[in-house]
Amino acid sequence: SVLNAAAFPTKSMDIKTKRKTLDTAIFTLQELQSGRYDNPTELTYSTFIKACDNLISTEDEDSLREVIKETFHQCKEDGQVGEMFLSRLKEAAPKDLYRDLFSEVVDQNKDCVEVDDLPHSWRCNVRAVA
């Protein structure tokens, strides 16, 4: 719920409030990754990427790129790269970064990565949506 609220900020939110909201989203993801409460799912990572895309200023592309890379690698390590995550990642990541993230497993000329293109270990823990 916290990440979902961060993913859809109001249009009138100022820079300072966006930064505080982003900090809260980062803290929330870190708490989930610690395993004390629950573990992040594909939905968690997808919502976090959406929050970052909406909260990090377009002038700060370097920060967005770094957060996307780090989140992608953690999601991959957790086996949570599914369709929803791929869709949110494609929306948020600059095209060159998107291609680079998948360069080891997908043809560089392919514009859209599909779940079936990925190694099983990257998607092995994705829960089917009912």
Backbone atoms as SQL, in Angstrom:
CREATE TABLE atoms (id INTEGER PRIMARY KEY, chain TEXT, resi INTEGER, resn TEXT, atom TEXT, x REAL, y REAL, z REAL);
INSERT INTO atoms VALUES
  (1, 'A', 1, 'SER', 'N', 0.820, -1.200, 0.000),
  (2, 'A', 1, 'SER', 'CA', 0.000, 0.000, 0.000),
  (3, 'A', 1, 'SER', 'C', 0.862, 1.262, 0.000),
  (4, 'A', 2, 'VAL', 'N', 1.955, 1.231, 0.763),
  (5, 'A', 2, 'VAL', 'CA', 2.853, 2.392, 0.822),
  (6, 'A', 2, 'VAL', 'C', 3.475, 2.635, -0.551),
  (7, 'A', 3, 'LEU', 'N', 3.957, 1.571, -1.184),
  (8, 'A', 3, 'LEU', 'CA', 4.568, 1.725, -2.505),
  (9, 'A', 3, 'LEU', 'C', 3.543, 2.169, -3.537),
  (10, 'A', 4, 'ASN', 'N', 2.332, 1.669, -3.449),
  (11, 'A', 4, 'ASN', 'CA', 1.292, 2.076, -4.387),
  (12, 'A', 4, 'ASN', 'C', 0.975, 3.562, -4.241),
  (13, 'A', 5, 'ALA', 'N', 0.915, 4.046, -3.013),
  (14, 'A', 5, 'ALA', 'CA', 0.674, 5.483, -2.795),
  (15, 'A', 5, 'ALA', 'C', 1.821, 6.312, -3.379),
  (16, 'A', 6, 'ALA', 'N', 3.045, 5.834, -3.245),
  (17, 'A', 6, 'ALA', 'CA', 4.198, 6.545, -3.784),
  (18, 'A', 6, 'ALA', 'C', 4.213, 6.511, -5.313),
  (19, 'A', 7, 'ALA', 'N', 3.671, 5.466, -5.891),
  (20, 'A', 7, 'ALA', 'CA', 3.690, 5.310, -7.347),
  (21, 'A', 7, 'ALA', 'C', 2.739, 6.257, -8.058),
  (22, 'A', 8, 'PHE', 'N', 1.786, 6.814, -7.334),
  (23, 'A', 8, 'PHE', 'CA', 0.799, 7.692, -7.954),
  (24, 'A', 8, 'PHE', 'C', 0.700, 9.020, -7.192),
  (25, 'A', 9, 'PRO', 'N', 1.766, 9.825, -7.261),
  (26, 'A', 9, 'PRO', 'CA', 1.756, 11.107, -6.553),
  (27, 'A', 9, 'PRO', 'C', 0.794, 12.088, -7.216),
  (28, 'A', 10, 'THR', 'N', 0.368, 13.072, -6.437),
  (29, 'A', 10, 'THR', 'CA', -0.504, 14.104, -7.004),
  (30, 'A', 10, 'THR', 'C', 0.313, 15.027, -7.904),
  (31, 'A', 11, 'LYS', 'N', -0.357, 15.613, -8.876),
  (32, 'A', 11, 'LYS', 'CA', 0.319, 16.512, -9.822),
  (33, 'A', 11, 'LYS', 'C', 0.861, 17.762, -9.131),
  (34, 'A', 12, 'SER', 'N', 0.252, 18.148, -8.034),
  (35, 'A', 12, 'SER', 'CA', 0.663, 19.363, -7.340),
  (36, 'A', 12, 'SER', 'C', 1.791, 19.132, -6.327),
  (37, 'A', 13, 'MET', 'N', 2.290, 17.918, -6.235),
  (38, 'A', 13, 'MET', 'CA', 3.334, 17.598, -5.252),
  (39, 'A', 13, 'MET', 'C', 4.629, 18.339, -5.596),
  (40, 'A', 14, 'ASP', 'N', 5.187, 19.056, -4.611),
  (41, 'A', 14, 'ASP', 'CA', 6.429, 19.796, -4.854),
  (42, 'A', 14, 'ASP', 'C', 7.643, 18.876, -4.774),
  (43, 'A', 15, 'ILE', 'N', 8.795, 19.373, -5.164),
  (44, 'A', 15, 'ILE', 'CA', 10.032, 18.589, -5.233),
  (45, 'A', 15, 'ILE', 'C', 10.405, 18.004, -3.861),
  (46, 'A', 16, 'LYS', 'N', 10.272, 18.813, -2.818),
  (47, 'A', 16, 'LYS', 'CA', 10.635, 18.362, -1.476),
  (48, 'A', 16, 'LYS', 'C', 9.749, 17.193, -1.028),
  (49, 'A', 17, 'THR', 'N', 8.472, 17.290, -1.290),
  (50, 'A', 17, 'THR', 'CA', 7.535, 16.223, -0.920),
  (51, 'A', 17, 'THR', 'C', 7.797, 14.975, -1.758),
  (52, 'A', 18, 'LYS', 'N', 8.104, 15.160, -3.044),
  (53, 'A', 18, 'LYS', 'CA', 8.445, 14.015, -3.897),
  (54, 'A', 18, 'LYS', 'C', 9.679, 13.301, -3.353),
  (55, 'A', 19, 'ARG', 'N', 10.667, 14.053, -2.914),
  (56, 'A', 19, 'ARG', 'CA', 11.888, 13.443, -2.375),
  (57, 'A', 19, 'ARG', 'C', 11.585, 12.641, -1.112),
  (58, 'A', 20, 'LYS', 'N', 10.754, 13.200, -0.234),
  (59, 'A', 20, 'LYS', 'CA', 10.377, 12.481, 0.991),
  (60, 'A', 20, 'LYS', 'C', 9.594, 11.211, 0.650),
  (61, 'A', 21, 'THR', 'N', 8.731, 11.307, -0.333),
  (62, 'A', 21, 'THR', 'CA', 7.949, 10.149, -0.758),
  (63, 'A', 21, 'THR', 'C', 8.855, 9.084, -1.353),
  (64, 'A', 22, 'LEU', 'N', 9.829, 9.502, -2.160),
  (65, 'A', 22, 'LEU', 'CA', 10.795, 8.562, -2.732),
  (66, 'A', 22, 'LEU', 'C', 11.604, 7.886, -1.622),
  (67, 'A', 23, 'ASP', 'N', 12.045, 8.658, -0.644),
  (68, 'A', 23, 'ASP', 'CA', 12.787, 8.087, 0.490),
  (69, 'A', 23, 'ASP', 'C', 11.945, 7.038, 1.221),
  (70, 'A', 24, 'THR', 'N', 10.655, 7.307, 1.376),
  (71, 'A', 24, 'THR', 'CA', 9.748, 6.360, 2.025),
  (72, 'A', 24, 'THR', 'C', 9.610, 5.096, 1.190),
  (73, 'A', 25, 'ALA', 'N', 9.515, 5.240, -0.127),
  (74, 'A', 25, 'ALA', 'CA', 9.414, 4.076, -1.018),
  (75, 'A', 25, 'ALA', 'C', 10.683, 3.230, -0.939),
  (76, 'A', 26, 'ILE', 'N', 11.832, 3.879, -0.945),
  (77, 'A', 26, 'ILE', 'CA', 13.113, 3.163, -0.847),
  (78, 'A', 26, 'ILE', 'C', 13.198, 2.423, 0.484),
  (79, 'A', 27, 'PHE', 'N', 12.839, 3.090, 1.569),
  (80, 'A', 27, 'PHE', 'CA', 12.858, 2.460, 2.894),
  (81, 'A', 27, 'PHE', 'C', 11.918, 1.259, 2.933),
  (82, 'A', 28, 'THR', 'N', 10.744, 1.408, 2.348),
  (83, 'A', 28, 'THR', 'CA', 9.762, 0.324, 2.337),
  (84, 'A', 28, 'THR', 'C', 10.293, -0.891, 1.584),
  (85, 'A', 29, 'LEU', 'N', 10.885, -0.659, 0.414),
  (86, 'A', 29, 'LEU', 'CA', 11.454, -1.773, -0.345),
  (87, 'A', 29, 'LEU', 'C', 12.586, -2.446, 0.435),
  (88, 'A', 30, 'GLN', 'N', 13.426, -1.653, 1.055),
  (89, 'A', 30, 'GLN', 'CA', 14.533, -2.216, 1.842),
  (90, 'A', 30, 'GLN', 'C', 14.011, -3.055, 3.011),
  (91, 'A', 31, 'GLU', 'N', 12.969, -2.606, 3.654),
  (92, 'A', 31, 'GLU', 'CA', 12.377, -3.371, 4.754),
  (93, 'A', 31, 'GLU', 'C', 11.843, -4.710, 4.250),
  (94, 'A', 32, 'LEU', 'N', 11.202, -4.695, 3.104),
  (95, 'A', 32, 'LEU', 'CA', 10.694, -5.947, 2.540),
  (96, 'A', 32, 'LEU', 'C', 11.843, -6.868, 2.141),
  (97, 'A', 33, 'GLN', 'N', 12.903, -6.300, 1.605),
  (98, 'A', 33, 'GLN', 'CA', 14.054, -7.102, 1.200),
  (99, 'A', 33, 'GLN', 'C', 14.765, -7.717, 2.406),
  (100, 'A', 34, 'SER', 'N', 14.642, -7.101, 3.555),
  (101, 'A', 34, 'SER', 'CA', 15.275, -7.654, 4.758),
  (102, 'A', 34, 'SER', 'C', 14.601, -8.946, 5.200),
  (103, 'A', 35, 'GLY', 'N', 13.367, -9.169, 4.723),
  (104, 'A', 35, 'GLY', 'CA', 12.654, -10.395, 5.047),
  (105, 'A', 35, 'GLY', 'C', 12.006, -10.415, 6.412),
  (106, 'A', 36, 'ARG', 'N', 12.052, -9.302, 7.110),
  (107, 'A', 36, 'ARG', 'CA', 11.463, -9.270, 8.452),
  (108, 'A', 36, 'ARG', 'C', 9.941, -9.371, 8.407),
  (109, 'A', 37, 'TYR', 'N', 9.336, -8.862, 7.369),
  (110, 'A', 37, 'TYR', 'CA', 7.876, -8.849, 7.277),
  (111, 'A', 37, 'TYR', 'C', 7.379, -9.787, 6.183),
  (112, 'A', 38, 'ASP', 'N', 7.930, -9.635, 5.027),
  (113, 'A', 38, 'ASP', 'CA', 7.555, -10.421, 3.858),
  (114, 'A', 38, 'ASP', 'C', 8.665, -10.232, 2.849),
  (115, 'A', 39, 'ASN', 'N', 8.613, -10.925, 1.748),
  (116, 'A', 39, 'ASN', 'CA', 9.615, -10.747, 0.708),
  (117, 'A', 39, 'ASN', 'C', 8.995, -9.998, -0.467),
  (118, 'A', 40, 'PRO', 'N', 9.788, -9.209, -1.182),
  (119, 'A', 40, 'PRO', 'CA', 9.247, -8.495, -2.336),
  (120, 'A', 40, 'PRO', 'C', 8.797, -9.467, -3.425),
  (121, 'A', 41, 'THR', 'N', 7.709, -9.127, -4.060),
  (122, 'A', 41, 'THR', 'CA', 7.175, -9.909, -5.170),
  (123, 'A', 41, 'THR', 'C', 7.351, -9.109, -6.458),
  (124, 'A', 42, 'GLU', 'N', 6.926, -9.698, -7.548),
  (125, 'A', 42, 'GLU', 'CA', 6.939, -8.966, -8.815),
  (126, 'A', 42, 'GLU', 'C', 6.129, -7.671, -8.691),
  (127, 'A', 43, 'LEU', 'N', 4.992, -7.733, -8.020),
  (128, 'A', 43, 'LEU', 'CA', 4.163, -6.550, -7.820),
  (129, 'A', 43, 'LEU', 'C', 4.924, -5.480, -7.038),
  (130, 'A', 44, 'THR', 'N', 5.657, -5.893, -6.017),
  (131, 'A', 44, 'THR', 'CA', 6.452, -4.959, -5.214),
  (132, 'A', 44, 'THR', 'C', 7.460, -4.228, -6.097),
  (133, 'A', 45, 'TYR', 'N', 8.240, -4.986, -6.847),
  (134, 'A', 45, 'TYR', 'CA', 9.261, -4.375, -7.696),
  (135, 'A', 45, 'TYR', 'C', 8.635, -3.512, -8.800),
  (136, 'A', 46, 'SER', 'N', 7.534, -3.965, -9.368),
  (137, 'A', 46, 'SER', 'CA', 6.858, -3.207, -10.421),
  (138, 'A', 46, 'SER', 'C', 6.352, -1.868, -9.888),
  (139, 'A', 47, 'THR', 'N', 5.750, -1.907, -8.731),
  (140, 'A', 47, 'THR', 'CA', 5.212, -0.686, -8.125),
  (141, 'A', 47, 'THR', 'C', 6.341, 0.257, -7.720),
  (142, 'A', 48, 'PHE', 'N', 7.432, -0.290, -7.232),
  (143, 'A', 48, 'PHE', 'CA', 8.590, 0.536, -6.874),
  (144, 'A', 48, 'PHE', 'C', 9.159, 1.239, -8.109),
  (145, 'A', 49, 'ILE', 'N', 9.278, 0.523, -9.216),
  (146, 'A', 49, 'ILE', 'CA', 9.779, 1.132, -10.461),
  (147, 'A', 49, 'ILE', 'C', 8.844, 2.258, -10.898),
  (148, 'A', 50, 'LYS', 'N', 7.544, 2.040, -10.807),
  (149, 'A', 50, 'LYS', 'CA', 6.561, 3.066, -11.165),
  (150, 'A', 50, 'LYS', 'C', 6.726, 4.286, -10.259),
  (151, 'A', 51, 'ALA', 'N', 6.921, 4.063, -8.970),
  (152, 'A', 51, 'ALA', 'CA', 7.115, 5.170, -8.033),
  (153, 'A', 51, 'ALA', 'C', 8.354, 5.976, -8.412),
  (154, 'A', 52, 'CYS', 'N', 9.444, 5.294, -8.692),
  (155, 'A', 52, 'CYS', 'CA', 10.681, 5.995, -9.061),
  (156, 'A', 52, 'CYS', 'C', 10.498, 6.795, -10.339),
  (157, 'A', 53, 'ASP', 'N', 9.831, 6.204, -11.300),
  (158, 'A', 53, 'ASP', 'CA', 9.578, 6.889, -12.571),
  (159, 'A', 53, 'ASP', 'C', 8.767, 8.167, -12.360),
  (160, 'A', 54, 'ASN', 'N', 7.817, 8.128, -11.436),
  (161, 'A', 54, 'ASN', 'CA', 6.966, 9.288, -11.188),
  (162, 'A', 54, 'ASN', 'C', 7.554, 10.294, -10.196),
  (163, 'A', 55, 'LEU', 'N', 8.518, 9.864, -9.394),
  (164, 'A', 55, 'LEU', 'CA', 9.039, 10.747, -8.346),
  (165, 'A', 55, 'LEU', 'C', 10.409, 11.342, -8.640),
  (166, 'A', 56, 'ILE', 'N', 11.208, 10.671, -9.461),
  (167, 'A', 56, 'ILE', 'CA', 12.538, 11.191, -9.764),
  (168, 'A', 56, 'ILE', 'C', 12.423, 12.157, -10.931),
  (169, 'A', 57, 'SER', 'N', 12.942, 13.323, -10.740),
  (170, 'A', 57, 'SER', 'CA', 12.863, 14.386, -11.737),
  (171, 'A', 57, 'SER', 'C', 13.503, 13.974, -13.060),
  (172, 'A', 58, 'THR', 'N', 12.927, 14.430, -14.157),
  (173, 'A', 58, 'THR', 'CA', 13.486, 14.129, -15.481),
  (174, 'A', 58, 'THR', 'C', 14.878, 14.728, -15.645),
  (175, 'A', 59, 'GLU', 'N', 15.194, 15.758, -14.875),
  (176, 'A', 59, 'GLU', 'CA', 16.528, 16.358, -14.924),
  (177, 'A', 59, 'GLU', 'C', 17.567, 15.473, -14.230),
  (178, 'A', 60, 'ASP', 'N', 17.108, 14.525, -13.459),
  (179, 'A', 60, 'ASP', 'CA', 18.012, 13.658, -12.703),
  (180, 'A', 60, 'ASP', 'C', 18.010, 12.237, -13.289),
  (181, 'A', 61, 'GLU', 'N', 18.228, 12.146, -14.601),
  (182, 'A', 61, 'GLU', 'CA', 18.186, 10.852, -15.286),
  (183, 'A', 61, 'GLU', 'C', 19.223, 9.877, -14.744),
  (184, 'A', 62, 'ASP', 'N', 20.381, 10.378, -14.320),
  (185, 'A', 62, 'ASP', 'CA', 21.417, 9.490, -13.788),
  (186, 'A', 62, 'ASP', 'C', 20.918, 8.730, -12.555),
  (187, 'A', 63, 'SER', 'N', 20.214, 9.424, -11.680),
  (188, 'A', 63, 'SER', 'CA', 19.659, 8.768, -10.488),
  (189, 'A', 63, 'SER', 'C', 18.617, 7.728, -10.870),
  (190, 'A', 64, 'LEU', 'N', 17.754, 8.073, -11.811),
  (191, 'A', 64, 'LEU', 'CA', 16.728, 7.132, -12.253),
  (192, 'A', 64, 'LEU', 'C', 17.372, 5.891, -12.858),
  (193, 'A', 65, 'ARG', 'N', 18.383, 6.087, -13.691),
  (194, 'A', 65, 'ARG', 'CA', 19.078, 4.956, -14.313),
  (195, 'A', 65, 'ARG', 'C', 19.694, 4.044, -13.250),
  (196, 'A', 66, 'GLU', 'N', 20.307, 4.638, -12.241),
  (197, 'A', 66, 'GLU', 'CA', 20.955, 3.854, -11.186),
  (198, 'A', 66, 'GLU', 'C', 19.931, 3.058, -10.383),
  (199, 'A', 67, 'VAL', 'N', 18.816, 3.690, -10.038),
  (200, 'A', 67, 'VAL', 'CA', 17.771, 3.011, -9.271),
  (201, 'A', 67, 'VAL', 'C', 17.173, 1.880, -10.108),
  (202, 'A', 68, 'ILE', 'N', 16.939, 2.124, -11.378),
  (203, 'A', 68, 'ILE', 'CA', 16.374, 1.095, -12.248),
  (204, 'A', 68, 'ILE', 'C', 17.325, -0.095, -12.346),
  (205, 'A', 69, 'LYS', 'N', 18.616, 0.174, -12.558),
  (206, 'A', 69, 'LYS', 'CA', 19.595, -0.920, -12.656),
  (207, 'A', 69, 'LYS', 'C', 19.629, -1.748, -11.374),
  (208, 'A', 70, 'GLU', 'N', 19.722, -1.084, -10.257),
  (209, 'A', 70, 'GLU', 'CA', 19.808, -1.780, -8.971),
  (210, 'A', 70, 'GLU', 'C', 18.543, -2.601, -8.706),
  (211, 'A', 71, 'THR', 'N', 17.386, -2.004, -8.982),
  (212, 'A', 71, 'THR', 'CA', 16.116, -2.699, -8.760),
  (213, 'A', 71, 'THR', 'C', 15.984, -3.896, -9.693),
  (214, 'A', 72, 'PHE', 'N', 16.372, -3.727, -10.954),
  (215, 'A', 72, 'PHE', 'CA', 16.325, -4.822, -11.915),
  (216, 'A', 72, 'PHE', 'C', 17.175, -5.996, -11.434),
  (217, 'A', 73, 'HIS', 'N', 18.402, -5.707, -11.026),
  (218, 'A', 73, 'HIS', 'CA', 19.296, -6.785, -10.603),
  (219, 'A', 73, 'HIS', 'C', 18.777, -7.506, -9.360),
  (220, 'A', 74, 'GLN', 'N', 18.170, -6.768, -8.436),
  (221, 'A', 74, 'GLN', 'CA', 17.608, -7.407, -7.247),
  (222, 'A', 74, 'GLN', 'C', 16.379, -8.240, -7.607),
  (223, 'A', 75, 'CYS', 'N', 15.541, -7.703, -8.476),
  (224, 'A', 75, 'CYS', 'CA', 14.346, -8.424, -8.919),
  (225, 'A', 75, 'CYS', 'C', 14.743, -9.717, -9.632),
  (226, 'A', 76, 'LYS', 'N', 15.748, -9.624, -10.482),
  (227, 'A', 76, 'LYS', 'CA', 16.273, -10.787, -11.205),
  (228, 'A', 76, 'LYS', 'C', 16.820, -11.823, -10.222),
  (229, 'A', 77, 'GLU', 'N', 17.587, -11.356, -9.257),
  (230, 'A', 77, 'GLU', 'CA', 18.168, -12.247, -8.250),
  (231, 'A', 77, 'GLU', 'C', 17.086, -12.954, -7.439),
  (232, 'A', 78, 'ASP', 'N', 15.985, -12.256, -7.196),
  (233, 'A', 78, 'ASP', 'CA', 14.873, -12.827, -6.431),
  (234, 'A', 78, 'ASP', 'C', 13.952, -13.689, -7.291),
  (235, 'A', 79, 'GLY', 'N', 14.230, -13.779, -8.596),
  (236, 'A', 79, 'GLY', 'CA', 13.390, -14.584, -9.492),
  (237, 'A', 79, 'GLY', 'C', 12.004, -14.014, -9.689),
  (238, 'A', 80, 'GLN', 'N', 11.890, -12.677, -9.683),
  (239, 'A', 80, 'GLN', 'CA', 10.591, -12.015, -9.743),
  (240, 'A', 80, 'GLN', 'C', 10.361, -11.208, -11.029),
  (241, 'A', 81, 'VAL', 'N', 11.113, -11.493, -12.085),
  (242, 'A', 81, 'VAL', 'CA', 10.946, -10.754, -13.342),
  (243, 'A', 81, 'VAL', 'C', 9.815, -11.406, -14.139),
  (244, 'A', 82, 'GLY', 'N', 8.656, -10.774, -14.096),
  (245, 'A', 82, 'GLY', 'CA', 7.478, -11.262, -14.817),
  (246, 'A', 82, 'GLY', 'C', 6.960, -10.204, -15.774),
  (247, 'A', 83, 'GLU', 'N', 5.807, -10.483, -16.362),
  (248, 'A', 83, 'GLU', 'CA', 5.229, -9.585, -17.361),
  (249, 'A', 83, 'GLU', 'C', 4.976, -8.173, -16.825),
  (250, 'A', 84, 'MET', 'N', 4.438, -8.097, -15.631),
  (251, 'A', 84, 'MET', 'CA', 4.139, -6.788, -15.050),
  (252, 'A', 84, 'MET', 'C', 5.424, -5.983, -14.855),
  (253, 'A', 85, 'PHE', 'N', 6.450, -6.624, -14.323),
  (254, 'A', 85, 'PHE', 'CA', 7.715, -5.932, -14.103),
  (255, 'A', 85, 'PHE', 'C', 8.319, -5.486, -15.430),
  (256, 'A', 86, 'LEU', 'N', 8.294, -6.360, -16.429),
  (257, 'A', 86, 'LEU', 'CA', 8.841, -6.005, -17.738),
  (258, 'A', 86, 'LEU', 'C', 8.120, -4.800, -18.328),
  (259, 'A', 87, 'SER', 'N', 6.821, -4.756, -18.170),
  (260, 'A', 87, 'SER', 'CA', 6.025, -3.640, -18.688),
  (261, 'A', 87, 'SER', 'C', 6.391, -2.327, -17.994),
  (262, 'A', 88, 'ARG', 'N', 6.470, -2.352, -16.671),
  (263, 'A', 88, 'ARG', 'CA', 6.828, -1.139, -15.921),
  (264, 'A', 88, 'ARG', 'C', 8.264, -0.701, -16.217),
  (265, 'A', 89, 'LEU', 'N', 9.145, -1.668, -16.365),
  (266, 'A', 89, 'LEU', 'CA', 10.540, -1.369, -16.670),
  (267, 'A', 89, 'LEU', 'C', 10.661, -0.701, -18.038),
  (268, 'A', 90, 'LYS', 'N', 9.932, -1.204, -19.004),
  (269, 'A', 90, 'LYS', 'CA', 9.961, -0.631, -20.362),
  (270, 'A', 90, 'LYS', 'C', 9.452, 0.811, -20.351),
  (271, 'A', 91, 'GLU', 'N', 8.450, 1.093, -19.528),
  (272, 'A', 91, 'GLU', 'CA', 7.904, 2.455, -19.413),
  (273, 'A', 91, 'GLU', 'C', 8.906, 3.407, -18.764),
  (274, 'A', 92, 'ALA', 'N', 9.633, 2.930, -17.772),
  (275, 'A', 92, 'ALA', 'CA', 10.474, 3.804, -16.953),
  (276, 'A', 92, 'ALA', 'C', 11.902, 3.965, -17.470),
  (277, 'A', 93, 'ALA', 'N', 12.458, 2.923, -18.041),
  (278, 'A', 93, 'ALA', 'CA', 13.882, 2.939, -18.405),
  (279, 'A', 93, 'ALA', 'C', 14.114, 3.593, -19.754),
  (280, 'A', 94, 'PRO', 'N', 15.187, 4.386, -19.855),
  (281, 'A', 94, 'PRO', 'CA', 15.587, 4.866, -21.183),
  (282, 'A', 94, 'PRO', 'C', 15.870, 3.652, -22.080),
  (283, 'A', 95, 'LYS', 'N', 15.605, 3.793, -23.378),
  (284, 'A', 95, 'LYS', 'CA', 15.715, 2.652, -24.302),
  (285, 'A', 95, 'LYS', 'C', 17.078, 1.972, -24.262),
  (286, 'A', 96, 'ASP', 'N', 18.145, 2.759, -24.199),
  (287, 'A', 96, 'ASP', 'CA', 19.476, 2.142, -24.202),
  (288, 'A', 96, 'ASP', 'C', 19.710, 1.329, -22.935),
  (289, 'A', 97, 'LEU', 'N', 19.224, 1.803, -21.804),
  (290, 'A', 97, 'LEU', 'CA', 19.364, 1.059, -20.555),
  (291, 'A', 97, 'LEU', 'C', 18.540, -0.219, -20.606),
  (292, 'A', 98, 'TYR', 'N', 17.329, -0.114, -21.102),
  (293, 'A', 98, 'TYR', 'CA', 16.446, -1.279, -21.227),
  (294, 'A', 98, 'TYR', 'C', 17.148, -2.376, -22.031),
  (295, 'A', 99, 'ARG', 'N', 17.722, -2.015, -23.157),
  (296, 'A', 99, 'ARG', 'CA', 18.439, -2.999, -23.988),
  (297, 'A', 99, 'ARG', 'C', 19.650, -3.559, -23.256),
  (298, 'A', 100, 'ASP', 'N', 20.402, -2.695, -22.582),
  (299, 'A', 100, 'ASP', 'CA', 21.600, -3.137, -21.865),
  (300, 'A', 100, 'ASP', 'C', 21.275, -4.152, -20.766),
  (301, 'A', 101, 'LEU', 'N', 20.173, -3.945, -20.061),
  (302, 'A', 101, 'LEU', 'CA', 19.807, -4.837, -18.968),
  (303, 'A', 101, 'LEU', 'C', 19.575, -6.268, -19.444),
  (304, 'A', 102, 'PHE', 'N', 19.136, -6.408, -20.687),
  (305, 'A', 102, 'PHE', 'CA', 18.820, -7.728, -21.220),
  (306, 'A', 102, 'PHE', 'C', 19.830, -8.219, -22.245),
  (307, 'A', 103, 'SER', 'N', 20.923, -7.505, -22.399),
  (308, 'A', 103, 'SER', 'CA', 21.884, -7.797, -23.469),
  (309, 'A', 103, 'SER', 'C', 22.476, -9.202, -23.395),
  (310, 'A', 104, 'GLU', 'N', 22.593, -9.756, -22.211),
  (311, 'A', 104, 'GLU', 'CA', 23.198, -11.082, -22.081),
  (312, 'A', 104, 'GLU', 'C', 22.270, -12.217, -22.497),
  (313, 'A', 105, 'VAL', 'N', 20.963, -11.931, -22.626),
  (314, 'A', 105, 'VAL', 'CA', 20.024, -13.021, -22.919),
  (315, 'A', 105, 'VAL', 'C', 19.106, -12.782, -24.117),
  (316, 'A', 106, 'VAL', 'N', 19.042, -11.555, -24.612),
  (317, 'A', 106, 'VAL', 'CA', 18.095, -11.225, -25.678),
  (318, 'A', 106, 'VAL', 'C', 18.826, -10.507, -26.802),
  (319, 'A', 107, 'ASP', 'N', 18.435, -10.787, -28.028),
  (320, 'A', 107, 'ASP', 'CA', 18.973, -10.123, -29.208),
  (321, 'A', 107, 'ASP', 'C', 18.814, -8.605, -29.061),
  (322, 'A', 108, 'GLN', 'N', 19.883, -7.873, -29.279),
  (323, 'A', 108, 'GLN', 'CA', 19.885, -6.412, -29.107),
  (324, 'A', 108, 'GLN', 'C', 18.915, -5.681, -30.035),
  (325, 'A', 109, 'ASN', 'N', 18.504, -6.305, -31.115),
  (326, 'A', 109, 'ASN', 'CA', 17.570, -5.668, -32.046),
  (327, 'A', 109, 'ASN', 'C', 16.117, -5.813, -31.618),
  (328, 'A', 110, 'LYS', 'N', 15.887, -6.592, -30.586),
  (329, 'A', 110, 'LYS', 'CA', 14.528, -6.813, -30.108),
  (330, 'A', 110, 'LYS', 'C', 14.097, -5.648, -29.218),
  (331, 'A', 111, 'ASP', 'N', 12.986, -5.012, -29.563),
  (332, 'A', 111, 'ASP', 'CA', 12.512, -3.841, -28.816),
  (333, 'A', 111, 'ASP', 'C', 11.738, -4.203, -27.552),
  (334, 'A', 112, 'CYS', 'N', 11.140, -5.363, -27.541),
  (335, 'A', 112, 'CYS', 'CA', 10.309, -5.750, -26.409),
  (336, 'A', 112, 'CYS', 'C', 10.703, -7.136, -25.920),
  (337, 'A', 113, 'VAL', 'N', 11.107, -7.216, -24.691),
  (338, 'A', 113, 'VAL', 'CA', 11.508, -8.478, -24.082),
  (339, 'A', 113, 'VAL', 'C', 10.263, -9.153, -23.518),
  (340, 'A', 114, 'GLU', 'N', 10.179, -10.458, -23.717),
  (341, 'A', 114, 'GLU', 'CA', 9.066, -11.231, -23.182),
  (342, 'A', 114, 'GLU', 'C', 9.582, -12.190, -22.116),
  (343, 'A', 115, 'VAL', 'N', 8.708, -12.573, -21.227),
  (344, 'A', 115, 'VAL', 'CA', 9.088, -13.445, -20.120),
  (345, 'A', 115, 'VAL', 'C', 9.739, -14.726, -20.629),
  (346, 'A', 116, 'ASP', 'N', 9.212, -15.283, -21.697),
  (347, 'A', 116, 'ASP', 'CA', 9.753, -16.539, -22.225),
  (348, 'A', 116, 'ASP', 'C', 11.170, -16.384, -22.778),
  (349, 'A', 117, 'ASP', 'N', 11.610, -15.141, -23.020),
  (350, 'A', 117, 'ASP', 'CA', 12.973, -14.887, -23.490),
  (351, 'A', 117, 'ASP', 'C', 13.998, -15.009, -22.364),
  (352, 'A', 118, 'LEU', 'N', 13.531, -15.004, -21.139),
  (353, 'A', 118, 'LEU', 'CA', 14.413, -14.908, -19.979),
  (354, 'A', 118, 'LEU', 'C', 14.775, -16.269, -19.400),
  (355, 'A', 119, 'PRO', 'N', 15.938, -16.352, -18.776),
  (356, 'A', 119, 'PRO', 'CA', 16.297, -17.589, -18.072),
  (357, 'A', 119, 'PRO', 'C', 15.280, -17.875, -16.960),
  (358, 'A', 120, 'HIS', 'N', 15.042, -19.138, -16.718),
  (359, 'A', 120, 'HIS', 'CA', 14.071, -19.536, -15.699),
  (360, 'A', 120, 'HIS', 'C', 14.398, -18.938, -14.336),
  (361, 'A', 121, 'SER', 'N', 15.685, -18.833, -14.009),
  (362, 'A', 121, 'SER', 'CA', 16.084, -18.318, -12.682),
  (363, 'A', 121, 'SER', 'C', 15.629, -16.881, -12.461),
  (364, 'A', 122, 'TRP', 'N', 15.443, -16.114, -13.533),
  (365, 'A', 122, 'TRP', 'CA', 15.020, -14.717, -13.402),
  (366, 'A', 122, 'TRP', 'C', 13.535, -14.609, -13.081),
  (367, 'A', 123, 'ARG', 'N', 12.762, -15.661, -13.352),
  (368, 'A', 123, 'ARG', 'CA', 11.299, -15.594, -13.242),
  (369, 'A', 123, 'ARG', 'C', 10.722, -16.726, -12.400),
  (370, 'A', 124, 'CYS', 'N', 11.575, -17.494, -11.775),
  (371, 'A', 124, 'CYS', 'CA', 11.146, -18.723, -11.104),
  (372, 'A', 124, 'CYS', 'C', 10.220, -18.508, -9.907),
  (373, 'A', 125, 'ASN', 'N', 10.188, -17.334, -9.335),
  (374, 'A', 125, 'ASN', 'CA', 9.359, -17.088, -8.146),
  (375, 'A', 125, 'ASN', 'C', 8.159, -16.188, -8.412),
  (376, 'A', 126, 'VAL', 'N', 7.902, -15.886, -9.678),
  (377, 'A', 126, 'VAL', 'CA', 6.748, -15.052, -10.023),
  (378, 'A', 126, 'VAL', 'C', 5.485, -15.849, -9.761),
  (379, 'A', 127, 'ARG', 'N', 4.589, -15.258, -8.996),
  (380, 'A', 127, 'ARG', 'CA', 3.316, -15.912, -8.688),
  (381, 'A', 127, 'ARG', 'C', 2.325, -15.652, -9.812),
  (382, 'A', 128, 'ALA', 'N', 1.582, -16.662, -10.181),
  (383, 'A', 128, 'ALA', 'CA', 0.550, -16.487, -11.196),
  (384, 'A', 128, 'ALA', 'C', -0.562, -15.608, -10.634),
  (385, 'A', 129, 'VAL', 'N', -1.058, -14.711, -11.454),
  (386, 'A', 129, 'VAL', 'CA', -2.140, -13.820, -11.034),
  (387, 'A', 129, 'VAL', 'C', -3.455, -14.541, -11.271),
  (388, 'A', 130, 'ALA', 'N', -4.273, -14.562, -10.236),
  (389, 'A', 130, 'ALA', 'CA', -5.564, -15.281, -10.334),
  (390, 'A', 130, 'ALA', 'C', -6.604, -14.448, -11.024);
